[in-house]
């Protein structure tokens, strides 16, 4: 099909980046410009000739601008098929002129929500006319050019200038696909917000809508033969790896992002004191809380120095000079360091470390205070042909909800240690066992097919440090063999969900060995 020349364009944008220059270039090509509201005022202030929408609809804008373009004079001009004589005759009889290019982007709903605006203001920023025009133009891509992104202006202008006023069909197809994705993403954000803020349902919704905007393409996925990319979700206000700012180093890889997410989520749970976690292959090989970040890093490093090399480090406070000095000590190397931020001197220390500047990624995610109040409620995981949706495991259980089930209750020091271990074990792949001492992880058993093997790995890693340590288990012990191994290694207290048919055997063993044990009633499986 031969492309028709662009003779008339409608321009109505919320994102006005580059719009004056684009409209001016169209005018120089002899294209008539139709526009509305603030866009029309902006273009006229730049001394461009603009035809107001009310001039072609013969109706003024109504209802505080809610009704401007919803009119046959607009949609007829966009939707009629140029290759259909009956369509051409119909618009001619109605006195409707063709509209060959639609340049529209939508009210800033996401930005309005992100500012914490009230419900009324958010609702007012739900665009109606804009999506209708975009969909109409994209549907009629055979004849109409549709633009929703300022980044596409230059390429379209280039074609118009080179061809004497036409845009190729392949370009129109590409732009149409992009336009439908733009509107779909916009509607997905609104639907999600409506569900959370207005429907206030406690169960997963009947339908879910997920949207994401390409942030960057990874070099590859989990393995070099897999393609991968990062998509940013609109309206997400929780500080996280996906929205962080890369301050130094190469782009984050797919695996970097997964591990950085695991490390950051752990330290977010350790919010009372400065904390550090070191993660390798999605499991913490070390974690600690202390009086300073440098001390916390030292404690995390001692958890497993061998595994820590080349791992991902996360802090829950801004990295200071002392922590940066400890991090960059001779013999250490890490792929990624993620934190709320980096003090200027700390940043200079890390980047200045020989061999680190270009290789170690430094990711700033912003303040973590109050992150639970900003957290997305649902997590989504894809399986073939379906999506698994569940509520995120972010609620903290109270000490009052826990139950001492042994003759001996934990001491105050043991109780504090158990609570620390409980928060860490939540972030270890099941079956998960964590041993801690002095608010430092000393042993981890992760991802084993049976729980006693996880205990065996944890106590083996801890070695002598197991004596006097406490143990956390993400799920109940089906038999007393795991606690028996822990007792043999010198563990003094255990925290676990409870709920096994063999709980009585485990309690009896702990009583016989002088171990204090707490049941939480909450499980933390992580798959």
C-alpha positions in Angstrom: 0.0 0.0 0.0 1.4 3.4 -1.0 1.9 5.7 2.0 -0.2 8.8 2.1 1.5 12.1 2.8 1.1 13.6 6.3 -0.9 16.8 6.0 -2.6 17.2 9.3 -1.4 16.2 12.8 -3.0 16.4 16.2 -0.6 17.1 19.1 -1.7 16.8 22.8 1.0 15.7 25.3 1.6 15.7 29.0 5.3 15.0 28.5 6.3 18.1 26.6 9.9 17.2 26.1 10.9 18.1 22.5 7.4 18.9 21.5 8.0 22.5 20.4 10.9 21.5 18.1 8.9 18.6 16.7 5.8 20.7 16.0 8.0 23.4 14.4 9.6 20.9 12.1 6.2 19.6 11.1 5.0 23.1 10.3 8.1 23.7 8.1 7.0 20.6 6.2 3.6 22.1 5.6 1.7 20.0 8.1 -1.3 21.7 9.8 -1.2 21.3 13.6 -4.3 20.7 15.7 -3.9 20.9 19.5 -5.6 21.2 22.8 -5.2 22.8 26.2 -1.8 23.3 27.6 -0.1 21.9 24.6 -1.8 24.4 22.3 -0.8 27.3 24.6 2.8 26.2 24.6 3.0 25.9 20.8 1.3 29.3 20.3 3.8 30.8 22.8 6.5 29.5 20.5 4.8 31.5 17.7 3.5 28.4 15.9 0.2 28.3 14.0 -2.2 26.0 15.9 -5.8 25.0 15.1 -7.7 24.5 18.3 -9.8 21.4 18.7 -12.9 23.4 19.3 -12.4 25.0 15.9 -13.0 21.6 14.2 -15.5 20.1 16.6 -17.5 23.4 17.0 -17.8 22.6 20.7 -15.8 24.2 23.5 -13.8 22.1 25.9 -16.2 20.9 28.7 -16.1 19.7 32.3 -12.8 21.2 33.2 -11.2 19.7 30.2 -12.6 16.2 30.7 -14.2 16.4 27.3 -12.1 17.8 24.4 -11.3 15.3 21.7 -14.2 12.8 22.1 -16.0 13.9 18.9 -16.5 12.5 15.4 -14.6 15.3 13.9 -11.5 14.0 15.7 -12.1 10.2 15.6 -13.6 10.2 12.2 -10.6 12.0 10.8 -8.3 9.4 12.4 -10.2 6.1 11.9 -11.5 6.3 8.3 -9.8 4.0 5.9 -8.2 5.9 3.0 -8.6 2.8 0.7 -12.4 2.6 1.3 -14.6 4.8 -1.0 -17.5 4.5 1.5 -15.3 5.7 4.3 -14.0 8.6 2.2 -17.5 9.6 1.1 -18.8 9.4 4.7 -16.3 11.8 6.2 -16.6 14.1 3.2 -20.4 14.3 3.7 -19.8 15.0 7.4 -17.3 17.8 6.6 -14.5 15.9 8.5 -10.9 16.4 7.4 -8.3 13.6 7.7 -5.9 13.5 10.6 -2.7 11.7 9.4 -0.5 11.9 12.5 -1.4 11.6 16.2 1.2 12.7 18.7 -0.3 12.0 22.2 1.0 10.9 25.5 -1.1 10.6 28.7 -1.9 12.4 31.9 0.9 11.6 34.4 -1.1 9.1 36.6 2.0 7.3 37.9 3.7 10.5 38.9 0.6 11.7 40.7 0.4 8.4 42.6 4.1 8.5 43.4 3.8 12.0 44.9 1.4 10.5 47.5 -1.6 12.5 46.1 -5.1 11.9 47.4 -7.6 9.7 45.6 -9.4 12.6 44.0 -6.3 14.0 42.4 -5.2 10.6 41.2 -8.6 9.9 39.6 -8.5 13.3 37.8 -5.2 12.2 36.3 -6.8 9.1 34.6 -6.8 10.0 30.9 -9.8 9.2 28.8 -9.5 11.1 25.5 -5.8 10.4 25.1 -6.0 6.6 25.1 -9.0 6.8 22.8 -7.0 8.8 20.2 -3.9 6.6 20.5 -5.9 3.4 20.1 -7.8 4.8 17.1 -4.5 5.8 15.4 -2.8 2.6 16.2 -5.8 0.6 14.9 -5.6 2.5 11.7 -1.8 2.2 11.3 -2.2 1.5 7.6 -3.0 5.2 7.1 -2.1 7.0 10.4 1.2 7.6 12.2 0.9 7.4 16.0 3.6 8.7 18.4 3.6 8.3 22.1 7.3 8.6 23.0 9.5 11.7 22.4 12.3 9.4 21.6 10.6 8.5 18.3 10.2 12.1 17.1 13.6 12.3 15.4 13.2 9.1 13.4 9.7 10.1 12.1 10.9 13.6 11.1 13.8 12.0 9.3 11.5 9.8 7.2 9.1 12.7 6.5 12.0 14.9 5.3 13.6 12.2 3.2 10.4 11.0 1.5 8.7 14.3 1.0 6.1 13.8 3.7 5.4 10.1 4.1 6.2 7.5 6.8 6.8 3.9 5.7 4.4 1.1 6.6 7.1 -0.8 8.7 7.6 2.3 10.8 3.9 2.8 11.2 3.5 -0.8 12.3 6.3 -0.5 14.9 4.8 2.7 16.2 1.4 1.1 16.5 2.7 -1.8 18.5 4.5 0.6 20.8 1.3 2.7 21.2 -0.9 -0.2 22.2 1.8 -1.3 24.7 1.9 2.3 26.1 -1.9 2.3 26.6 -1.9 -1.2 28.0 0.8 -0.3 30.6 -1.1 2.9 31.5 -4.3 0.9 32.1 -2.4 -1.8 34.1 -1.1 0.8 36.5 -4.6 2.3 37.0 -6.1 -1.2 37.5 -3.5 -2.1 40.1 -4.0 1.2 41.9 -7.8 0.8 41.8 -7.5 -2.6 43.3 -5.2 -1.6 46.2 -6.7 1.8 47.0 -10.4 1.6 46.1 -11.4 -2.0 46.1 -9.4 -2.8 49.2 -9.7 -6.5 48.7 -7.7 -8.8 51.0 -7.6 -11.7 48.5 -5.7 -11.9 45.3 -7.7 -10.0 42.6 -9.8 -11.7 40.0 -7.5 -10.4 37.3 -4.0 -9.0 37.6 -2.4 -6.6 35.2 1.4 -6.2 35.1 3.3 -3.6 33.2 6.9 -2.7 33.0 9.0 -0.2 31.1 12.4 -1.3 29.7 15.1 0.2 31.8 18.1 -1.6 30.1 19.1 -4.8 28.5 21.4 -7.2 30.3 24.4 -8.6 28.5 22.7 -12.0 29.0 20.5 -13.9 31.4 21.4 -16.5 33.9 23.7 -18.0 31.2 25.3 -16.5 28.1 22.9 -18.1 25.7 19.9 -16.5 27.3 18.7 -12.9 26.5 17.5 -10.8 29.5 16.4 -7.2 30.3 15.3 -5.2 33.3 11.8 -3.6 33.3 10.9 -0.9 35.8 7.5 -1.2 37.3 5.5 2.1 37.6 4.1 3.2 40.9 6.6 1.1 42.9 7.7 3.2 45.8 9.7 0.6 47.8 13.4 1.2 47.7 15.0 -1.7 45.8 17.5 -3.0 43.4 15.3 -2.6 40.4 15.0 1.2 40.8 18.5 1.9 42.3 21.1 4.2 40.8 24.3 2.6 39.5 27.1 4.9 40.7 30.1 3.0 39.4 31.0 -0.1 37.4 29.6 -2.0 34.5 25.9 -2.6 34.1 24.4 -5.2 36.5 24.0 -8.6 35.1 20.9 -10.8 35.5 22.6 -12.8 38.3 24.0 -9.7 39.9 20.5 -8.3 40.2 19.1 -11.5 41.7 21.8 -11.7 44.3 21.7 -8.0 45.1 18.0 -8.3 45.6 18.5 -11.2 48.0 21.2 -9.3 50.0 19.2 -6.1 50.2 16.0 -7.8 51.3 17.9 -9.5 54.2 19.4 -6.2 55.5 16.1 -4.5 55.2 14.8 -6.9 57.8 17.7 -6.0 60.1 16.6 -2.5 60.6 17.3 -1.9 64.3 21.1 -1.6 64.0 23.7 -1.2 61.3 23.8 -4.5 59.3 25.6 -6.1 56.5 24.8 -9.2 54.4 27.0 -11.0 51.9 25.2 -13.2 49.3 26.5 -15.8 46.9 24.2 -17.6 44.5 21.0 -16.2 46.2 22.0 -17.4 49.7 23.6 -15.5 52.5 27.1 -16.7 53.2 27.4 -14.1 56.0 25.3 -11.6 57.8 25.7 -9.5 61.0 24.4 -6.6 63.0 26.8 -4.4 65.0 27.4 -0.9 66.4 28.9 0.3 63.1 28.7 -0.7 59.4 32.4 -1.6 59.4 31.9 -4.0 62.4 28.8 -5.5 60.7 30.8 -6.0 57.5 33.6 -7.7 59.5 31.1 -10.0 61.2 29.4 -10.9 57.9 32.8 -11.6 56.3 33.7 -14.0 59.1 30.6 -16.1 58.3 32.3 -17.6 55.3 35.4 -15.8 53.9 35.9 -18.3 51.1 32.3 -18.0 49.7 32.3 -14.2 50.2 35.0 -13.6 47.6 33.3 -12.3 44.5 29.9 -12.1 46.2 27.4 -9.3 46.7 27.5 -7.1 49.7 24.5 -5.1 51.1 24.3 -2.5 53.8 21.3 -1.1 55.5 22.8 2.3 56.1 24.7 4.8 54.0 28.3 3.5 53.5 30.7 5.6 55.5 34.5 6.0 55.2 35.2 3.3 57.8 33.0 0.7 56.1 34.5 1.6 52.7 38.1 1.1 54.1 37.1 -2.3 55.6 35.4 -3.3 52.3 38.4 -2.5 50.2 41.0 -4.2 52.4 43.7 -6.2 50.5 42.6 -9.6 49.3 38.9 -8.8 49.1 36.8 -8.5 46.0 33.0 -8.1 45.5 30.9 -8.0 42.4 28.3 -5.5 43.8 27.9 -3.3 46.8 24.3 -2.2 47.4 23.3 0.3 50.1 20.9 3.3 50.7 23.8 5.5 49.6 27.5 6.2 49.8 29.2 9.1 51.6 31.4 11.1 49.1 34.7 10.0 50.8 33.5 6.4 50.9 32.6 6.5 47.2 36.0 7.8 46.4 37.7 5.1 48.5 35.8 2.3 46.8 36.2 3.6 43.3 39.9 4.4 43.9 40.7 0.9 45.0 43.0 -0.6 42.3 41.0 -2.8 40.0 37.7 -1.8 41.5 36.6 1.4 39.7 35.4 -0.2 36.5 34.6 -3.7 37.9 32.7 -3.3 41.2 29.2 -2.1 40.8 28.0 0.4 43.4 24.2 0.6 43.6 22.4 3.3 45.7 18.8 2.4 46.4 17.7 5.3 48.7 16.6 5.4 52.3 15.2 2.2 53.7 13.2 3.8 56.6 9.6 2.9 56.4 10.1 0.5 53.5 7.3 -1.9 54.7 4.7 0.9 54.4 5.8 1.4 50.8 6.2 -2.2 49.9 4.3 -3.9 47.1 1.9 -6.4 48.6 2.0 -9.1 46.0 4.9 -11.0 44.4 4.5 -12.6 41.0 6.5 -15.5 39.6 6.0 -17.0 36.1 5.6 -20.7 35.4 4.8 -22.1 32.0 1.4 -20.9 31.0 0.5 -19.2 34.3 1.5 -16.7 36.9 2.0 -17.6 40.6 0.9 -14.7 42.8 1.3 -14.6 46.6 1.4 -12.1 49.4 5.0 -11.2 50.2 6.6 -12.5 53.3 7.4 -9.2 54.9 5.5 -9.1 58.2 7.5 -9.3 61.4 6.2 -11.5 64.1 6.1 -10.2 67.7 8.0 -11.9 70.5 4.7 -12.1 72.3 3.4 -14.5 69.6 6.3 -16.9 70.2 6.0 -19.8 72.6 8.6 -21.4 74.8 8.1 -25.1 74.7 11.0 -26.4 76.7 11.6 -26.5 80.5 14.3 -23.9 80.1 13.4 -20.6 78.6 16.0 -18.6 76.6 18.0 -16.1 78.5 17.6 -12.4 77.4 20.8 -12.7 75.4 19.7 -15.9 73.7 16.3 -14.4 72.9 17.9 -11.4 71.2 20.1 -13.8 69.3 17.2 -16.1 68.3 15.3 -13.1 66.9 18.3 -12.2 64.8 18.7 -15.7 63.5 15.0 -15.9 62.7 15.2 -12.9 60.5 18.2 -14.3 58.7 16.8 -17.8 58.1 13.8 -16.3 56.3 16.2 -15.3 53.5 17.9 -18.7 53.0 16.6 -21.2 50.5 14.7 -24.1 52.0 15.5 -26.4 53.7 17.2 -23.7 55.7 19.2 -23.8 58.9 21.2 -20.8 60.3 23.5 -20.7 63.3 24.4 -17.3 64.8 26.5 -16.0 67.7 26.9 -12.4 68.8 24.5 -11.3 66.0 26.7 -12.9 63.4 26.0 -15.8 61.1 28.5 -18.6 61.8 26.9 -21.4 59.8 24.3 -21.9 57.0 22.7 -25.0 55.6 20.7 -24.0 52.5 18.6 -25.7 49.8 19.0 -29.3 50.9 16.5 -32.1 50.2 16.3 -33.0 53.9 16.6 -30.9 57.0 19.2 -33.0 58.9 21.6 -32.5 56.0 21.1 -28.7 56.3 21.9 -28.9 60.0 25.0 -31.0 59.2 26.2 -28.4 56.7 25.6 -25.5 59.1 27.4 -27.0 62.1 30.2 -28.1 59.9 30.7 -24.6 58.5 30.4 -23.1 62.0 33.0 -25.5 63.4 34.1 -24.4 66.9 31.8 -21.3 66.7 28.8 -23.6 66.9 29.4 -24.0 70.7 27.2 -21.4 72.3 25.4 -20.5 69.1 21.7 -20.5 68.5 19.9 -22.2 65.6 17.0 -21.1 63.4 15.1 -23.4 61.2 12.7 -22.1 58.5 10.3 -25.0 59.0 9.6 -27.6 61.6 11.9 -30.6 62.3 10.2 -33.7 61.2 12.4 -35.8 63.5 14.8 -35.0 66.4 17.9 -36.0 64.4 18.6 -32.4 63.4 18.3 -31.0 66.9 20.5 -33.9 68.1 23.3 -32.9 65.7 22.9 -29.2 66.9 23.1 -30.3 70.5 26.2 -32.3 69.8 27.9 -29.2 68.3 27.1 -27.1 71.4 24.0 -25.1 70.2 22.2 -23.7 73.3 18.9 -22.5 71.9 16.6 -23.2 68.9 13.9 -21.2 67.2 11.5 -23.0 64.7 7.9 -22.9 63.6 6.8 -26.2 65.3 3.9 -28.2 64.0 5.5 -31.6 63.4 3.9 -34.8 64.5 7.3 -35.5 66.2 7.4 -32.2 68.1 7.2 -34.1 71.4 10.4 -36.0 70.6 12.3 -32.8 69.6 11.1 -31.1 72.8 12.2 -34.1 74.9 15.6 -34.1 73.3 16.1 -30.4 74.0 15.0 -30.8 77.6 17.4 -33.7 78.0 20.3 -31.6 76.6 19.4 -28.4 78.3 18.5 -26.5 75.1 15.9 -23.8 75.2 13.5 -23.9 72.3 10.8 -21.5 70.9 8.0 -22.2 68.5 7.0 -19.3 66.3 4.0 -20.8 64.6 5.2 -19.2 61.4 7.0 -20.9 58.5 9.5 -19.2 56.1 9.9 -21.6 53.2 11.8 -19.9 50.3 11.9 -21.6 46.9 
